Amino acid sequence: MYRPLPKYLTISTSNIEGLGLFAVEDIPANTQLGIGHVKDERFEDGWIRTPLGGFINHSDTPNCDLVENEEFILLATNRDIMAGEELTLFYTLYIP
């Protein structure tokens, strides 16, 4: 069965902006969360955002990093994430 987000993540109201991604259980550091963007030159900025990439908010002190290759941008935790914590990135594709 297709799940747009891993079972340990949900979308909820963010104190940063609008909606954001939140952990529903503890997530260890260096966990690959999944594909956040797929390369497609037909779209603005050359990428299509997935639900994972579409709801993660910007932070100057992020708890996730981008892992880029030529086809995808994966999201991975850069430290342990506690249940209830919002996941964040330092945006590099476009200015928030």
N, C-alpha and C positions, 0 to 999 in steps of 0.2 A: 504494500500500500504506500502511495506517495505521501510524504510529509514535507511541507515547505520549510519546516524548521526541525532541527534535532529535538528529541523528546525532552531534553534538559533546558530548553529555551522557550520563552514566550514573549509576546509583544504586550507592552503595557504603557501607561502614561509615564512620561519622562519629566524629570525636573530640569533637564537640559533643553529639550525642544520637542514638543508634540508627543509622539510615541517613540519608544525605544525598545531595544532587546534586553531582556532580563533573564538571569539564571533562575531556574526553579529548583535546582539542586547544585551542590558544590561541583566545580569544574576544575580539574588540576591544571597547573601551568603547562604550556606547550601542547595543549589539546587543539588539534585541527577541527574547527567548527563546521567547515564546509565551504562551498563556493559562494562568494559574495557578488562577483561580477563575471560575466561571460563576454569575451571579445567579440564585437560586431561593429564594423565601421559604418553601418547604416544608421547608427544611433548617435545622439549627441555625446560627445566625449569619447566615442568609439567603444562604449561598454553598455551592456544591459545589466541592470541590477536585479538580483534575486531577492526574495523576501529577507534573506539574511543580510544582504548588502543594503537593502532599501530602508531598514529600520535601525541600523546602528548609528549612534550619534557621535559627533566629534568631541574630542577632549584634548587639551594640551598635555595631559598626563594619562594616556590611554592604558587600558588593561588588555588590549588586543593589538595584534600587528597584521599587516598585509603580507601575504606570501604570493608573489606574482610570478607567472610564467607567460608564455606567448598566447595562451588560450583562455586562462582563468585567473581570477584573483581569489585566493583562499584566505579565510580568516582563521587566526590562531591566537589562543590566549598567551600572554607574555608573563603571567603570574597566576597564582591560584585565585579563583573567583568564588565568592561565597554565594549561597542561595539568596535570592532577593536583590543581588547587586546588578546594576546596569552595566552592560558591555559597551565599551567605547573604543574609538579609533582616532588616530591623528590623520585627518583626510589629506590625501596626496593627489587624488585625481582631479579634484575641483575644489574651489574655495567655498567653505560653508557660509 
